[in-house]
């Protein structure tokens, strides 16, 4: 497991994810507005940081290695769960706070005639 201070740059992970999805550095570059050589250079930098090859280069396309496949699954959009929203709370913690602030609180039901 990587420690927080050793995590790769988010830009490199984004480039990796795009290249893994397209299985082609040129198409990844087109999507990211980078040249093919810039994508290749960023992938090499990421591989150097992680110390593992992430792609096998095969006749004009790239195939993720087992380590690359693991990283691809973890780097895919939506793979991280968003934090759950806080529980809904009422506007007033009725009835005690309402009384402290001068509000009159009545239970729901038919209105009493004035």
C-alpha positions as CSV (number, residue, x, y, z in Angstrom):
1,X,0.0,0.0,0.0
2,X,1.3,3.4,-0.9
3,X,1.7,6.0,1.9
4,X,0.0,9.3,1.4
5,X,3.2,11.2,0.8
6,X,4.3,8.6,-1.8
7,X,1.1,8.8,-3.9
8,X,1.6,9.7,-7.6
9,X,0.5,13.0,-9.0
10,X,-3.2,13.1,-9.9
11,X,-2.3,14.2,-13.4
12,X,-0.3,11.1,-14.0
13,X,-3.1,8.9,-12.7
14,X,-5.6,10.7,-15.0
15,X,-3.3,10.1,-18.0
16,X,-2.9,6.4,-17.0
17,X,-6.6,5.9,-16.6
18,X,-7.3,7.4,-20.0
19,X,-4.6,5.4,-21.7
20,X,-5.8,2.2,-20.0
21,X,-9.3,2.9,-21.2
22,X,-8.4,3.6,-24.8
23,X,-5.5,1.1,-24.8
24,X,-3.8,3.6,-27.0
25,X,-1.5,6.5,-26.1
26,X,-2.5,8.5,-29.2
27,X,-6.2,8.4,-28.5
28,X,-5.5,9.2,-24.8
29,X,-3.5,12.2,-25.9
30,X,-6.3,13.4,-28.1
31,X,-8.8,13.2,-25.2
32,X,-6.4,14.9,-22.8
33,X,-5.1,17.5,-25.4
34,X,-1.6,16.0,-25.1
35,X,0.8,14.6,-27.7
36,X,1.4,10.8,-27.9
37,X,4.9,11.4,-26.6
38,X,3.7,13.4,-23.6
39,X,1.3,10.6,-22.7
40,X,4.2,8.1,-23.0
41,X,6.5,10.2,-20.9
42,X,3.9,10.6,-18.2
43,X,3.3,6.8,-18.1
44,X,7.0,6.2,-17.9
45,X,7.2,8.6,-15.0
46,X,4.3,6.9,-13.2
47,X,5.9,3.5,-13.8
48,X,9.2,4.8,-12.3
49,X,7.4,6.2,-9.3
50,X,5.6,2.9,-8.7
51,X,8.5,0.7,-9.6
52,X,6.4,-1.6,-11.8
53,X,5.6,-1.7,-15.5
54,X,1.9,-0.8,-16.0
55,X,1.6,-1.5,-19.8
56,X,3.0,-4.0,-22.3
57,X,3.5,-2.2,-25.7
58,X,2.2,-4.5,-28.4
59,X,2.0,-3.4,-32.1
60,X,0.5,0.1,-31.8
61,X,-1.5,-0.5,-28.8
62,X,-0.9,-0.9,-25.1
63,X,-2.2,-3.7,-22.8
64,X,-2.3,-3.2,-19.0
65,X,0.0,-5.6,-17.0
66,X,-1.5,-7.3,-14.0
67,X,-0.2,-4.4,-11.9
68,X,-1.7,-1.9,-14.4
69,X,-5.0,-3.7,-14.3
70,X,-5.2,-3.4,-10.5
71,X,-4.3,0.3,-10.7
72,X,-6.9,0.8,-13.5
73,X,-9.7,-0.6,-11.4
74,X,-8.7,1.7,-8.5
75,X,-8.2,4.8,-10.7
76,X,-11.4,4.4,-12.6
77,X,-14.0,7.2,-12.2
78,X,-16.5,6.3,-9.6
79,X,-14.4,3.7,-8.0
80,X,-14.1,5.8,-4.8
81,X,-17.3,6.1,-2.9
82,X,-18.4,9.7,-2.2
83,X,-18.9,10.5,1.5
84,X,-22.4,9.9,2.7
85,X,-24.5,12.9,3.4
86,X,-25.0,13.9,7.0
87,X,-28.3,12.8,8.5
88,X,-31.2,15.2,8.1
89,X,-31.9,17.3,11.2
90,X,-35.0,19.2,11.9
91,X,-34.8,23.0,11.8
92,X,-35.6,23.2,15.4
93,X,-34.9,20.5,18.0
94,X,-38.5,20.8,19.1
95,X,-40.0,21.5,21.6
96,X,-37.3,22.6,24.1
97,X,-35.3,24.9,21.8
98,X,-38.5,26.4,20.4
99,X,-39.6,27.4,23.9
100,X,-36.2,28.9,24.7
101,X,-36.6,31.1,21.6
102,X,-40.1,32.2,22.4
103,X,-41.9,30.0,19.9
104,X,-45.1,28.3,20.8
105,X,-45.2,24.7,19.9
106,X,-48.3,22.6,19.5
107,X,-48.7,19.0,18.5
108,X,-50.2,18.4,15.0
109,X,-53.9,18.0,15.1
110,X,-57.0,20.0,14.6
111,X,-56.5,23.7,15.4
112,X,-58.1,25.0,18.6
113,X,-60.5,27.8,18.0
114,X,-59.2,31.1,19.4
